[in-house]
Amino acid sequence: MSLKITDQCVNCDVCEPVCPNKAISLGREYYEIAPDLCTECVGHHDEPQCVIVCPVECIIPDPEHPESPDALLAKYARLTG
């Protein structure tokens, strides 16, 4: 599934530049992840880079956008193809 940023975000700006799919952008109050662009870094890295760098651990799986590993890989192929 894609990831989402909770309202615990402190807008530290470290997640946006590490996203290989440019899925993260500043929203009205805090950073947001576009589910149609998020692949949890599948195809790019072994772990989601935003989760690794987040100092407040506010990036979690988005239950509203469930996706299997195969679906994430297919999305990666579509985005990079």
C-alpha positions as CSV (number, residue, x, y, z in Angstrom):
1,M,0.0,0.0,0.0
2,S,1.1,3.5,-0.4
3,L,2.3,5.5,2.6
4,K,0.8,8.5,4.3
5,I,2.1,11.3,6.5
6,T,0.2,11.8,9.7
7,D,-0.5,15.1,11.4
8,Q,2.5,14.5,13.7
9,C,4.6,15.9,10.8
10,V,6.9,18.8,11.9
11,N,7.6,20.0,8.3
12,C,11.3,19.3,8.6
13,D,11.7,19.0,4.8
14,V,13.8,15.8,4.9
15,C,11.3,13.4,3.3
16,E,10.6,15.3,0.1
17,P,14.0,15.2,-1.5
18,V,14.6,11.5,-0.8
19,C,11.4,10.3,-2.6
20,P,12.5,8.8,-5.9
21,N,9.0,9.1,-7.4
22,K,8.4,12.7,-6.3
23,A,5.3,11.6,-4.5
24,I,5.9,13.9,-1.5
25,S,4.9,17.5,-1.5
26,L,4.0,20.2,1.0
27,G,0.3,20.3,1.7
28,R,-1.8,22.9,3.4
29,E,-0.6,22.0,6.9
30,Y,2.1,19.4,6.5
31,Y,3.7,17.2,3.9
32,E,1.5,14.8,2.0
33,I,2.2,11.7,-0.2
34,A,0.3,11.2,-3.5
35,P,-0.9,7.6,-3.4
36,D,-0.8,7.3,-7.2
37,L,3.0,8.0,-7.2
38,C,4.0,6.2,-4.0
39,T,5.6,2.8,-4.5
40,E,7.1,2.5,-1.0
41,C,10.4,2.8,-2.9
42,V,9.8,-0.6,-4.5
43,G,12.0,-0.8,-7.6
44,H,14.3,1.9,-6.2
45,H,15.3,0.8,-2.7
46,D,14.8,-2.0,-0.2
47,E,13.0,0.3,2.3
48,P,10.9,3.4,2.0
49,Q,13.5,6.3,2.2
50,C,11.0,8.7,3.7
51,V,10.4,6.4,6.6
52,I,14.1,6.0,7.2
53,V,14.8,9.8,7.3
54,C,11.7,10.9,9.2
55,P,12.8,12.1,12.7
56,V,9.3,11.9,14.2
57,E,8.2,8.6,12.7
58,C,5.0,10.0,11.2
59,I,5.0,8.1,7.9
60,I,2.8,5.0,8.0
61,P,1.1,2.6,5.6
62,D,-2.1,4.2,4.2
63,P,-5.0,1.7,4.9
64,E,-7.2,3.6,2.4
65,H,-4.8,2.6,-0.5
66,P,-3.9,-1.1,0.0
67,E,-1.5,-2.5,-2.6
68,S,0.3,-5.8,-2.9
69,P,4.1,-5.9,-3.5
70,D,3.2,-7.0,-7.1
71,A,0.9,-3.9,-7.5
72,L,3.7,-1.6,-6.2
73,L,6.1,-3.1,-8.7
74,A,3.7,-2.7,-11.5
75,K,3.2,1.0,-10.5
76,Y,7.0,1.4,-10.4
77,A,7.2,0.0,-14.0
78,R,4.4,2.3,-15.1
79,L,6.1,5.4,-13.5
80,T,9.5,4.6,-14.9
81,G,8.6,3.1,-18.2
